[in-house]
Every structure is written in structure tokens, then in C-alpha cells.
Amino acid sequence: MAKYQIYLVRHGRTWFNRYNKMQGWSDTPLAPDGIEVAKQAANALKDVDFAAAFSSDARRAIDTCKLIVDQNINHDKITPQKMMEFREEFYGYYEGMNSPEAWFMVGQPHGADTFSEIIDKYALDATKDFMKEADPFHDAENAEEYWTRVNRGFEKMDEVAKDGDKILLVSHGTTIRSITDRYNDGDFDVTVSPRNSSLTMMTRDNGVNKVTSYNQMLN
């Protein structure tokens, strides 16, 4: 296996982001201001020598990735690839619901009123387990299901990455903060969501992840 850098970018702002709704496997397009902030990220990253570009298979991530690749110095050498493994967490029954309402319903049985309060009291993985527990259909992903999927994505990335590569990966807010929480190399506040089109930097060294910066705005 190789040692390489991953430029982990959150997609641009969408309509569900604007309305503060749960957006996991459900998908809404980039809003006009989401396109603009994605273009700012593209301009900031245009001179990075990307060897490959990946995104989740959600349209909001695909479109953000394309905007970045189209401006990159290697735009004629790399083709963005979709990886379902880097989708957002699946919220099951709570998809599309008002976010504060959903997290109140999920957290209340455990004495927590908000997403941040669940994290503070029980840790980030507990939000996934509590979500599946509260889902009347139990379709939402728990922590074990979620990490099995995401780690499979990193293993697939290892198959193409070479030593010294810089790789673009466009993913989602909860996924980026989950990766940061699990693999951080610093004191990052994951109760704060990464902003749309922000950059989180990580290295993967022979299968070992390390996040070195979190939620850096690109403009």
C-alpha cells in the first residue's frame, strides 16, 4: 500500500442545507450560492496536482467534484469517479425531516435535545446508533454498518493510489466530521459541521488514516 494525501471537500450548499433538513441518501441540487462557493473552492484548488478525483454518488457531490476538476491543472488527465461508499450517513425514516426536530426525537430517550448534545454526552458514533434505534423501520445506518461501508471505500482507493499522490474526495458534512472524529491528529471540534465546500486534509499511510486539518474555507 501507499502513502498519499486526500483533499476531503464537502459539497456546495444545497436546497435542503438551506432549509436545514436531514439530507443523507436523499439528494437535492446545489443551490445558486452553493454553486458559487464550489467555484471558489475550484479556483483555490486549481493548481493542486491531483492524481485522481472521487465523489460520493449523490448529485450534490458529483456536481461539486466536476466543478473542481474542470478548473484543475490536470482536468484533461483525470476523470471523476463515483463511490457510493462515501455517501452521507443514511437517516432512514428521518430523511427530509426538519433537522432539529429529528435530532430531538432521536436524542430525547437518552436525555439529549440536540445533535451536539448527543455528541457531547455520548460521542459521535452514538448518534448513528441512536438514529437506527429510534427509526420505526430501523433502516437508518448504525455505526457498525456505516463504518463498514466507509472503510470499504478507503480500501478501494488504496487500489489506485500511489506513493505521494494527491487525491480529491468530495463527500458530505456528517461523513467528513465522522472521519475527522475517528482519525484526527489534533483537537478538532466535531460538534461544528464542516462548512459547504470547505477543505479537510488527511493522509492515508499504508492503510492508516490521519486527519491533519478540518473545516478550512477555500476562497
Secondary structure, 3 states (H helix, E strand, C coil): CCEEEEEEEECCCEHHHHCCECCCCCCCCECHHHHHHHHHHHHHCCCCCEEEEEECCCHHHHHHHHHHHHHCCCCCCCCCEECHHHCCCCCHHHCCCEHHHHHHHHHHHHCCCCHHHHHHHHCHHHHHHHHHHHCCCCCCCCHHHHHHHHHHHHHHHHCCCCCCCEEEEEECHHHHHHHHHHHECCCCCCCCCCCCCCEEEEEEECCEEEEEEEEECCC
